[in-house]
Amino acid sequence: MDTVKIGIVGVGNMGFGHMRGIWEGKEGLTLTAVCDIDEKRLEAAKGVAGDAIAYYTDYKAMLASGLIEAVLVAVPHYSHVQIAVDAFEKGLHVLCEKPAGVYTKDVRRMNEAAKKSGKVFSMMYNQRTNPVYKKVRDLVQSGELGDLKRTSWIITNWYRPQAYHDSSTWRSTWSGEGGGALINQCPHQIDLMQWICGMPVSVSAHVKFGSYYNIEVEDDVTAYFSYANGATGTFITSTGEWPGTNRFEIAGTMGRIVVENNCIQFSRLREDEREFNKKNTSPFGKPEVWECKVDAPGENPAHGGIRKNFANAILKGEQLIAPGEEGIRGLTVSNAIHMSAWLGKEIALPLDEDMYYNLLQEKIQKSTFKKNAATGVVSDLKGTY
């Protein structure tokens, strides 16, 4: 076998982009079927693949068709888990769009189904393929930066106007999407923070809901992290600022790394700051610092890189870049940010998953929010979020 027959569930914005990529690419995947409950989206898909593939409005029929060996899940967030579980039970491999789900209690069920099936399970964390973040991870994980002191990511260039929020009935609601910026735009950055720096042990946050737009979910977030070694972190995001900022800083005992404009600047200390401090006698003494621009050679294959890696994991046993089971980590952080804002207190990890689920259900049940959203339209099929 030199290719994997794959079907896509959901050919909206992201699913359509994946469809085109698989159809046009050489990634070890052969598109054999797609599914969507919207007939207009299926018609748009037929414009790409014509009669060469099968089309379904019932994903379970596609899973049982015998036409596919793997499935790519690209539907609204609440459905990720159930579709993945059903696919594993049919003996299929699964590649899931971010986020893994809406709440960790549900995602744990998906992880258990994946483990039981023995099939390949990957998340679409395409930012992990970026050579810049791969290099930063290597610098941190190898100890080149020393012991972690502080992390800070300001990611406020996820601007989304009201028209975006109105583009679908499910968007930007507790019942349809399960959150806002944290669950839609920022899973990549939250995943990268934990992938590079590790998971925090507690989270506290100040969050604004519908502060810029007519939505009920978060569009402005400031979160504070505590790590096991005493390091601290901040995560700031918004969908209501333009122009925004994308700046990631990591401070350690051997200096500071700044990632901005897809470049790495490493202010490297000649010796560990903690060791310098032990022997320094000058009231204003400072360790010697070297300013280094760190190269991160290589292309960023992004979505295509994750799809190809998924295929190679099935065909050749290649190690996954983004194992599906790791999707629960970033979701744990975003759930904790929500919970901290709802309860007005610091949230310790591991997360109380039952409490989070109950609080989310309360938000859904008590919601009086009404939105005027477009329905049944094939809007922007460019593969954007």
N, C-alpha and C positions, 0 to 999 in steps of 0.2 A: 504493500500500500504506500503510494507516494503522495496522496492527497487525502484530506478529510472532508467528507460531505457535511455541509453545515446549513442549518436553517436559521432564520432571524425571526424573533417574535417582536413585533413593533417596528414599523417603518415610518416613524415620525422623523423629527429632526436628526437625532443621532442614528437611529436605525437605518435611515435612508443613506446617511453618510457611510455607515459601515457596509451597506449593500454595494454602493458604488466602489468602495475600496476593495472589497473582496472580488467583485466582478471584474475590475480592471487590473488588480494586482496579481503578483506571483508570490503568494504567502503560504502556499501549502494547503489552501482551503478552496473547496469547490462549492459555490452556492447552488443548492438544489431546491430550496423552498423558502418562502417568506409567509408571515402571518400578520394580519392586522384586522381589528374589528371595523375599521373605517374603509369602506369600499373605494373612496376617493384616493386614499393613500395607496391601496393596492393597484389602482389604475396608474398612479404615478410610478410605482415600482415596475409595472409592466412596460413602461416606457424605457426602462433600462435593460431588462432581461427578456422581454417578450414572452414567447411560449417555451423558452428553454428551461424554465423552472416551474414548480408547482406553487399555487397560491391558496391560502387558507384564511378563513375568518375565525376558526376555532383552533387555538394552539394545541389542545390535546389531540386533535385529529392529526396535526402535523407531527407531533411527538410520536404518535403510533403508526405513522405512515410507512416506516421502513426506508424512507428516502434520505434520512439524515443520520449522521453519527454524532453530531454535536449541535449545540444550539447557542445562539448569541441572544441574550435577553436585553432588550432595549425599550422597555415599556415604563409607564409611570411607577414611581418607587415602591408603592405598597405591594405591587404584584411581583416584584423581583423574587422574593423568597418562594412563593408557592409555585411559580413556573419552574424555578430551578429545582425544587424538591421533586416535582412531577417528572422533570427531565432525568434526574438521577435515578428515579425509580424505574424509568424506561431503559436504563443502561446507557444514557447519553452523557457525553462530556459537556461542560457548561462554561461559557464565558459571559460574565455578567457586567453590565454597565454599572458605573458608580451612581449612587451609593449602594452598598450591599443590600440595604433595606432601610426602613424608617426607624425601627427600634431594635435594640440588641437582642431582646428576648426572642424575637422572630428570626433574626439572622443566625442565632445559635442553632435553631432548628435546621436551617439550610446547611450549616457547617457539619452537623451530625449526619445529614443525608449524604453529603459529599463523601465523608469518611467511610460511611457504610457501603457506598457504591463502588469505591475504588477508582472512580473516574477522575479525569483531569478537571480541575476547577480553578479558574483564573478570574481576577477582577480587571476591569478596564482602567487601571491606574496608569495611564499613558505618560504621565509626567515622570515616572520612574525611568523611562527610557532616555530622558534628557541627559546628555553627557555632563552638564553642569551639576545637576543634583547627584548624579552617580559619583562624581569626583568629590563633592562636598561630603557625601556619606562616607566615602573612603577616608577622607581627612579626619573626620570625627571618630569613626569606628576604629581606625588604626591607632588612635591615641596621639596623632600629630597635633591636635588642638589641645591636648592635655585633658584635665577633668572639666566637665561641663560646669559653667557658672550661670549662664543666662542665654535664653533664646528669645527672639523677637521677630515676628513676621507681621508686616503691615501690607495687606493685600486689599486695596480699595479701588482697583481698576476693573472690577467686575460690574461696571455700570449696566443697568438694565432699566429702560424707560417703562412707563405705565403700559405702553402698547405690548410689551413683552409679557407682563403679568396678565394682561387681558387676552393673550393669544390662545389660551386653552382654559376650559372650565376647571381643570384639576390644579393648575398652577397656583402657587402662592396661597394655599389654604392648608389648614391642619388636616382636613379630611381627605384632600386629594393628593397633596404633596408631602405633608408631614413636617413642613418647615419651609424656610426660605433660603437665605444665602448659605447657611451652614450645610443644608442637606442637598442643595442644588449646585451652587458655584464652587464652594470651598472644600469639598471632600478631597480634592487633589492636594491642596496645601496642608490640610490637617493630616492626611496620610503621610506626606513627605516629612512633616515635623516629627511624627512618631517613628518613621522609617529611619530617619537620620539621627535623631536625638533620643529616642526611646519614649515610652509612655510616661506621662505625669502620674503622680500619686494622688493629686487633688486638683480641683478646678473651681474657680469662682468667676462670676461674670456679671457684667452690666450689659443688657441687651434692650434695644428699642424695636418695637413691633409696629410696622406700618408707619414709620416716622417720615418717610419720603413719598410713599405711594399709598394708594387705596388698596391695601392688602392687610391680612391679619397676622402674617408671620414676620420673622425678623428680617430687617434690612440694614441694621447697624449693630455691630458686636464688638465688645472689648472684653477679652477673657484673660485671666491670670492663672498660670500653671505653677505647681510646685512639683519638684522631682525628688526622687528618693535620696539623692546625695546632697540635697539642700539647694540645688540650683533652682532658678525661677525662670518663668517665661511669660510672654504676652502674645496674644493673637488678636489682631484688629482687622476687621473687614467691614465692607459696606457695598451695597449695590446702588447707592444714591449719590456717589461722588464722581465728578469728571472734571479735569483729568485726575486719575487716581495714582496710587503708588503701589509698587510691588518691590518690597525690600525685605530681605531675610538676613538677620544677623545672628551669629552664634558666637558667644564669648566663652573662652576656656582659660585654663591656667597657662596655656602657651600662646595666648593671643586672641585674635578676633577674625572671624570670616564674615564678609559681607557679600551677598549675592544680589545684584541689581543689574537690570538691562542685560540679563543673561551672561554676566561676567562675574568672576570670582576674584575678590581682593582679600588677601590673607595678610593681616598685620601680625607677623610672627615674632614672638619674643625669643631672645637668644637663650634664655633659661626660664624655667617654670616660675611664674610669679610668686607662688607660695614659698618656693625655695629661696628666691631672691629676698622675699620679705623677712625670712628668718635671720639672714645675715646682714641686711642693710642697716646702716646706722644714720643715714642722712634723712632729715625730716621730709625732704622733698625728693628723695631718690626714686628713680623709675628704672625698670628693666630696659635694656637695649631692645629696640624694635626694628625689624626689617620689613619694609613694604614689598609684598610680592604679588604680582599678578599671576594667578594660577591658570594654566591652560587646561582646557577640557576638550581635547580633540574628538572628532567623530560627529556623525550626523545624528539628528534626533528623529527616529522613525515614528515616534508618537503612537497614534492608534494602530497604524499598520505594523509597528514593531511588536505591540502586544498581541495582535492577531497572529502574526507569524510565529512568535514565541509559543503561543497556545497550540498552534498546529505542530510545531517541532516537539513540544512536550508530549503530544499524543503519538507522533510518528517516530521520534528518535529518543524520547526520554529526556529531553533537554530540561534543565531546571527552570522553573517558572520565575519570571521577573516579579509578578504580582500574584502570589498564591491567593486563591479565593478566600481561604480561611482567615487571611489577614484583614479582610474588609471590615471585620467587627471592631478592629482597634480604633480606626478613625471615627467610626460611628459612635463608639463608646465616649470619645471626647466630645463630639457634637451633642450627644444626648446629655452629657454632664453639663455642658454650657447652658442648654435649655433648662435643665432642672435647677441649676444654680439661679438663673434669672427668675424662674417661676416661684421658687421658694425663698429667694433672697438670702442664700447662705452658701458657704463653701461645700462642695460635694467631694467626698472621698471616693477613690477608686480602689477596688472594683465597684462598679456601679450597682445600685439597687435596681435591678432590671424590672422587677414587678412594680416598684413605685413609679418608675419612669413611664411604664406602660399605662398605669392607672391615671397619672397626671395628663398624659397625652389624650386618653379617651375622654377625660373631663373637658379638655380644651375643645375637642370635637363636638361633644354633646351639648356644651353650653354656648357654642358659637352662634352668633346672630348675623354673621357677616354674609353679605350678598354681593356677588360680583357680576359685572356685565362683561362676559367673555365670549369670544368667538367659538363656535362649535362646528364640528364636521368640516373643517377646512384644511386643505393642504397648504400651509402657509410657507414658511421659509425652509425648504428642504436642502439646506446647505451643510447639514451636519454640525450645526453650532448648538451650544447649550441654550 
